């Protein structure tokens, strides 16, 4: 008798458990790759997107040492980044391309004064693109985009209102062709800001052999189709600061 009661009790318990499980909602299957939370969209890696071989990148430690050199505090005493940004007289809505952005030394300063604009940071070094992109993500900077550039192509966004090129041209092989390519990529009326080291013995800058004399720099840029608008010879102690524009088609035809 007791055995029969026990069997019935067990059967009732199993039946109750089964009905309880049947009434529970089925678990929601994971959405996206590897169960990614759809509330947080997947990270779009610019290096993978542009087909860069990330396995060939220099180690983080080596890259960080170079970034520390670019971002060293004493650089501001002669690079005068705040004065440079102010000299551009940005309205806050422009699209600005920082060509050869490096560590983003100017990129993030421009981002602060372009709250309704956009900064496109380009560089030929994937390690620099990785660094800037990482900072953009971790600090949630919404108006900075990165582009891995081809050494033979400035890779300028055609919507750019301002193109900023600081200490880059003397590194470029085939610079006349590179500047002509830059001119074709920029829209008429866009501004080009060029900073290069002055000639002579200076405590900062590249070897004298790779510097570009100011007259030659202006000649190259005018030969590529740009028109010199401003020269700020006293703004920076060790560098030339020049502003050019890409003339409209009508002005180019008149020339």
C-alpha positions in Angstrom: 0.0 0.0 0.0 2.7 2.5 1.0 4.7 1.5 -2.1 1.7 2.3 -4.3 1.2 5.7 -2.6 4.9 6.5 -3.2 4.7 5.6 -6.9 1.6 7.8 -7.4 3.3 10.7 -5.5 6.4 10.5 -7.7 4.3 10.4 -10.8 2.4 13.5 -9.8 5.7 15.4 -9.0 7.2 14.5 -12.4 4.0 15.6 -14.1 4.0 18.9 -12.3 7.7 19.6 -13.1 7.0 18.8 -16.8 4.0 21.1 -17.0 6.0 23.9 -15.3 8.9 23.6 -17.8 6.4 23.6 -20.7 4.8 26.8 -19.4 8.2 28.6 -19.2 9.1 30.8 -22.2 11.8 29.3 -24.4 15.2 31.1 -24.1 15.8 33.7 -26.7 18.5 32.7 -29.1 21.7 34.8 -29.3 21.5 37.5 -31.9 24.4 38.3 -34.1 27.9 36.8 -34.2 29.0 34.9 -31.1 25.9 36.1 -29.2 26.7 39.8 -29.6 24.3 42.1 -27.8 22.4 43.9 -30.5 22.1 47.0 -28.2 25.9 47.5 -28.8 26.7 47.3 -32.5 29.9 45.4 -33.5 33.1 47.4 -33.6 33.9 48.3 -37.2 37.7 47.9 -37.4 39.0 50.4 -40.1 42.1 48.3 -40.7 40.2 45.1 -41.4 37.7 47.1 -43.5 40.5 48.4 -45.7 42.3 45.1 -46.0 45.3 45.8 -43.8 47.4 42.9 -42.6 47.1 43.4 -38.9 49.4 40.5 -38.1 52.3 42.6 -39.5 51.7 45.5 -37.2 54.6 46.7 -34.9 54.2 45.7 -31.2 52.2 48.0 -29.0 55.2 48.8 -26.8 57.2 50.0 -29.8 54.3 52.0 -31.1 53.6 53.6 -27.7 57.2 54.8 -27.5 56.8 56.7 -30.8 53.4 58.1 -29.7 55.0 59.3 -26.4 57.6 61.1 -28.5 54.9 62.8 -30.7 52.9 63.7 -27.6 55.7 64.9 -25.4 54.7 67.9 -23.3 57.6 70.1 -24.4 56.5 69.9 -28.0 53.7 72.4 -27.3 56.2 75.1 -26.5 57.3 75.4 -30.1 54.4 73.6 -32.0 51.9 75.9 -30.4 48.9 73.7 -31.1 46.3 76.1 -29.6 47.7 79.0 -31.7 47.6 76.8 -34.8 44.0 75.7 -34.3 43.0 79.3 -33.6 44.7 80.5 -36.8 42.4 78.3 -38.9 39.4 80.4 -37.8 37.1 77.4 -37.9 33.3 78.0 -37.5 32.7 74.6 -35.9 30.8 73.0 -38.7 33.5 72.2 -41.2 34.8 68.8 -42.4 38.6 68.8 -41.8 41.0 66.2 -43.0 44.2 65.8 -40.9 46.6 64.3 -43.4 49.4 62.3 -41.8 47.7 62.6 -38.4 50.2 60.4 -36.6 49.2 60.1 -32.9 46.2 62.5 -33.4 48.2 65.4 -31.9 46.1 67.8 -33.9 43.2 65.5 -34.7 41.6 65.6 -31.2 42.2 69.3 -30.8 40.3 69.9 -34.0 37.5 67.6 -32.9 37.0 69.8 -29.8 36.4 73.0 -31.9 34.3 71.2 -34.5 31.3 70.1 -32.4 29.0 70.2 -35.4 31.7 69.2 -37.9 33.9 66.2 -38.6 37.6 65.3 -38.5 39.0 62.7 -40.8 42.4 61.5 -39.6 44.5 59.8 -42.3 47.9 58.1 -42.0 49.9 55.6 -44.0 51.0 53.8 -40.8 48.3 51.3 -39.6 49.7 51.5 -36.1 48.7 55.2 -35.9 45.3 54.5 -37.3 44.8 51.8 -34.7 45.9 54.2 -31.9 43.5 57.0 -33.0 40.6 54.6 -33.6 41.1 53.1 -30.1 41.1 56.5 -28.5 37.9 57.4 -30.5 36.2 54.3 -29.1 37.4 54.5 -25.5 36.7 58.2 -25.1 33.5 58.1 -27.2 34.5 60.9 -29.6 31.7 61.0 -32.1 33.2 63.4 -34.8 36.5 61.7 -35.7 36.9 59.1 -38.4 40.1 57.3 -39.5 41.3 56.3 -42.9 44.4 54.2 -43.7 46.0 56.1 -46.6 48.1 54.9 -49.5 51.6 56.5 -49.6 50.9 57.7 -53.1 47.4 59.0 -52.4 46.5 61.7 -49.8 43.1 60.0 -49.6 41.2 63.2 -48.9 37.5 63.2 -48.4 36.0 65.2 -51.3 33.7 66.9 -48.9 36.6 68.5 -47.0 36.4 72.2 -46.3 39.9 72.3 -44.8 42.9 70.0 -45.4 45.6 70.2 -42.8 49.1 68.8 -43.6 51.7 69.3 -40.8 55.3 68.1 -41.2 54.3 65.6 -43.9 55.3 66.8 -47.3 59.0 66.4 -46.7 58.4 62.6 -46.0 56.5 62.1 -49.3 58.2 60.3 -52.2 57.2 61.8 -55.6 55.7 64.8 -53.8 54.8 66.8 -57.0 52.6 64.0 -58.2 51.2 63.6 -54.6 50.3 67.3 -54.5 48.6 67.1 -57.9 46.6 64.1 -56.6 45.6 66.1 -53.6 44.4 69.0 -55.7 42.2 66.7 -57.7 40.7 65.3 -54.5 39.8 68.7 -53.0 36.7 70.6 -53.9 37.0 74.1 -55.3 37.2 76.8 -52.6 38.6 74.3 -50.0 41.5 75.5 -47.9 44.9 73.7 -47.6 47.0 74.5 -44.5 50.6 73.4 -44.8 53.2 73.4 -42.0 56.8 72.5 -42.7 60.1 73.1 -40.9 62.1 76.2 -41.7 65.6 76.0 -43.1 68.6 76.5 -40.9 70.0 74.9 -37.7 67.1 74.4 -35.3 66.7 72.5 -32.0 63.8 70.6 -33.5 62.9 69.1 -36.8 64.3 66.8 -39.5 67.9 66.8 -40.9 68.6 69.9 -43.1 68.9 67.7 -46.2 65.2 66.7 -46.2 63.8 70.2 -45.5 62.0 71.9 -48.2 62.9 75.6 -48.8 59.9 77.9 -48.4 60.1 79.2 -52.0 60.3 75.7 -53.4 57.3 74.6 -51.2 55.2 77.5 -52.5 56.3 76.8 -56.1 55.4 73.1 -55.8 51.9 73.9 -54.4 51.2 76.6 -56.9 52.3 74.2 -59.7 49.9 71.6 -58.4 47.0 74.1 -58.8 46.8 75.8 -55.4 46.7 79.5 -54.7 48.6 81.0 -51.8 46.3 83.0 -49.5 48.2 83.5 -46.2 51.7 83.3 -44.8 52.2 83.5 -41.0 56.0 83.7 -40.7 56.0 84.6 -37.0 53.3 82.2 -35.7 55.7 79.3 -35.2 59.4 79.6 -34.2 60.7 76.6 -36.2 58.1 76.1 -38.9 56.5 77.8 -41.9 52.7 78.2 -41.8 51.0 78.7 -45.1 47.4 78.7 -46.2 46.4 77.9 -49.8 43.0 77.5 -51.5 42.0 75.4 -54.4 40.6 78.0 -56.8 37.1 77.6 -58.4 37.0 76.3 -61.9 36.3 79.8 -63.3 39.4 81.3 -61.6 41.5 78.3 -62.7 40.4 78.8 -66.3 41.3 82.5 -66.1 44.8 81.7 -65.0 
